[in-house]
Amino acid sequence: MLVYLDNNATTMVDPEVFAQMEPFFVKNYGNPNSLHSFGSATHPALRKAMDQLYEGFNASNEDDMVVTSCATESTNWVIKGIYFDHILNKNKNHIITSSVEHPATIMSCKFLETLGVRVTYLPVNKDGIVELDSLKNAIDDKTALVSIMWANNETGMIFPIKELAQIAHENGALFHTDAVQAVGKISVDVQDADVDFMSFSAHKFHGPKGVGGLYIKKDHRVTSLLHGGEHMGGLRSGTLNVAGIVGMGKALEMANSYMDFEKSEVRRLRDKLEDALLQIANVFVVGSRQNRVPNTILASIRGVEGEAMLWDLNKQGIAASTGSACASETLESNPVLEAIGADKELAHTAVRFSLSRFTTEKEIDFAIDITTKAIKRLRDISSSFSYAPSWHKSRL
Ligand SMILES: Cc1ncc(COP(=O)(O)O)c(C=O)c1O
């Protein structure tokens, strides 16, 4: 049996999404910008997909929804765009983000630091969440942008985006959120949250890879980084990825229609796996369930090195992760666990399980059986682990 429990890294394209995309590879392959019928044949589907994006995020018709190649591009664009629009040659020179953002945010901020921008990386509390007071204390009249994720990719913890955006606005700063891990798991309503910019990526909600987007609130501008053929209203040049856009629109529509299922059935299976893991001594899970997206578990397993666990599980047909998929080859300790104050040893033992609406009860039962045995086996051969109950939950 092969069980995929790494849906925060990427998801399977829903077959219904794929069916909508398929005609745009071999049959309707025209360039939408061409004046002939091959080009115009793509227009109705593109229009529908854009409507699905606006509706799916409850954006207003006056807002911009710009399709990009992925959330990494969207986030790089907005952070570097803010530099050109609000920092370079202006009075403001400060950006605030959190210490547990995806590398797309952290590395964009680090790059701006080399250009002289002041960046504050807010700490998170024991639950892995940025506290409102910490933003209130860091923000000042020089802050151009606050960029904080909607949900964390490793812990699944949900951030208080509406309240954080409000604090940013009260202090004259713009607010961007990386909503990659929130879309499809919890309601993402740009008007309700009142965000100025939002990044998303289709492959995290059963859409295709290589397509994402940046939501830009009306009357806001972000200097283009990709100049060329004036696609997307001149905001982001590059021939449109027709199949990708069609797939992303359909995937978002489906993700929203599965939201109740996500909150009930996916959560039930996640909780079943989590309960079974917590039965094992010295296994801890980060963050309260109430404040976590329904599909994610970040478990810390004392005495079991995260990478060893991953290889062991993989050999037996279970795909999990030690943290961010993009960084897993570095074999470093889990930076999110370090940020929430876990000691170095605990931070090395993190394993992430992330489910999807395609995960079945049979798969979870199999995962429980295999994981329980793997933990015992790896602890038995570990020279440093002792079953003595000296490690206490409060150390997390
Ligand atoms: C929270 C978060 N932001 C951004 C990204 C980047 O997404 P993409 O690789 O599709 O650009 C990821 C992917 O893991 C993510 O989890």
PDBQT file of the ligand as one rigid body, heavy atoms in Angstrom, charges set to zero:
ROOT
HETATM    1  C1  LIG A 401       3.405  28.585   3.163  1.00  0.00    +0.000 C 
HETATM    2  C2  LIG A 401       4.011  28.436   1.810  1.00  0.00    +0.000 A 
HETATM    3  N1  LIG A 401       4.289  29.535   1.103  1.00  0.00    +0.000 NA
HETATM    4  C3  LIG A 401       4.823  29.464  -0.118  1.00  0.00    +0.000 A 
HETATM    5  C4  LIG A 401       5.125  28.259  -0.700  1.00  0.00    +0.000 A 
HETATM    6  C5  LIG A 401       5.711  28.241  -2.066  1.00  0.00    +0.000 C 
HETATM    7  O1  LIG A 401       4.815  27.696  -2.978  1.00  0.00    +0.000 OA
HETATM    8  P1  LIG A 401       5.321  27.398  -4.471  1.00  0.00    +0.000 P 
HETATM    9  O2  LIG A 401       6.452  26.435  -4.319  1.00  0.00    +0.000 OA
HETATM   10  O3  LIG A 401       4.152  26.824  -5.143  1.00  0.00    +0.000 OA
HETATM   11  O4  LIG A 401       5.776  28.675  -5.023  1.00  0.00    +0.000 OA
HETATM   12  C6  LIG A 401       4.870  27.076   0.002  1.00  0.00    +0.000 A 
HETATM   13  C7  LIG A 401       5.247  25.750  -0.555  1.00  0.00    +0.000 C 
HETATM   14  O5  LIG A 401       5.626  24.847   0.155  1.00  0.00    +0.000 OA
HETATM   15  C8  LIG A 401       4.290  27.170   1.283  1.00  0.00    +0.000 A 
HETATM   16  O6  LIG A 401       3.997  26.084   1.989  1.00  0.00    +0.000 OA
ENDROOT
TORSDOF 0
